[in-house]
């Protein structure tokens, strides 16, 4: 009996164990299934999210593209509208101009003033009709003046430019009857020169001072050249500069300056930084550093100039494009004087120049070199740049390679 019971118990235990194992297996399977299901669900969700994100991104991109296209279209439309508006405005302006111009009275006025400009220009552009302070102040057609001659002696008293041309004998170029003369040492004051004047020829420096060329008087600084429209000034050989060309004499509006008078004895020269074309004629004194402003593009040193140029004669930022030496110049040009000028393309020497060209003293970008005299010195290697296209000398000297 006891043995039977033991066997039964063992069987029961085995059954229980089997059941437990089965249950565990089932649980494990269920867990695995659940995990798999969860993983699948998560994957599905992730995929769905990714797809949604991609779709959203695509939608956003499409929207952005559409917005950009719309913006571009709008900009194009705006530009087209602006162009159309401008065209319409131009057409309206043209119509308005022709309507005004067809008005007989206005048309006559326009032609009358054009004729005034033509006659006054002929009258005032020649040195036969000079102005001094008195005649300039009394002149009845000041607003038509564009270029004038200044001198102590003036023959403009009571002259009507509209009738003056008919009184000239064209065979002799003189007036049929002598003109009344005016002699005045009165200094021209600020504001006396009309704003319309852009070109001056000065025959005497006795009637000018700092501020004489001011065309609009400044209340704060009446002696300065403010609001000046003068672009060109020429001092003739009758002018004298006992104190040199002092600071402030030449307006900062001037771009072309010609000085025909003698400047010697180390007198100061102040040239504004607006001048682009500078010409001397009877000038022979050493050029001090910064005396030639960086704005100068074309420089002519005149007939009698014969002074050595130093490395500091021209600034590092010089705009010089061409330089012309006069008849008397006969000094060697050292390395660094011209070779540092990055914009220099043309050099012209005078009749008497007969100095050796030092190698590397001519800038590499120079394209034109002219010797006007009988140059007799052979050219050493590296003295004439390869960039030179125009080379002229009276003597037939070969270029060294």
Secondary structure, 3 states (H helix, E strand, C coil): CHHHHHHHHHHHHHHHHHHHHHHHHHHHHHHHHHHHHHHHHHHHHHHHHHHHHHHHHHHHHHHHHHHHHHHHHHHHHHHHHHHHHHHHHHHHHHHHHHHHHCCHHHHHHHHHHHHHHHHHHHHHCCCCCCECHHHHHHCCCHHHCCEEEECCEECCCCCCHHHHHHHEECCCCEECCCCCCEECCCCCCCCCCCCCCCEEEECCCCCCCCCCCCCCCCCCCCCCCCCCCCCEEEECCCCCCCCCECCCCCCCCCCEEEEEEEECCCCCECCCCCCCEEEEEEECCCCCCCCCCCCCCEEECCCCCCCCCCCCCCCCCCCCCEEECCCCCCCCCCCCCCCCCCCCCEEEECCCCCCCCCCCCCCCCCCEEEECCCCCCCECCCCCCCCCCEEECCCCCCECC
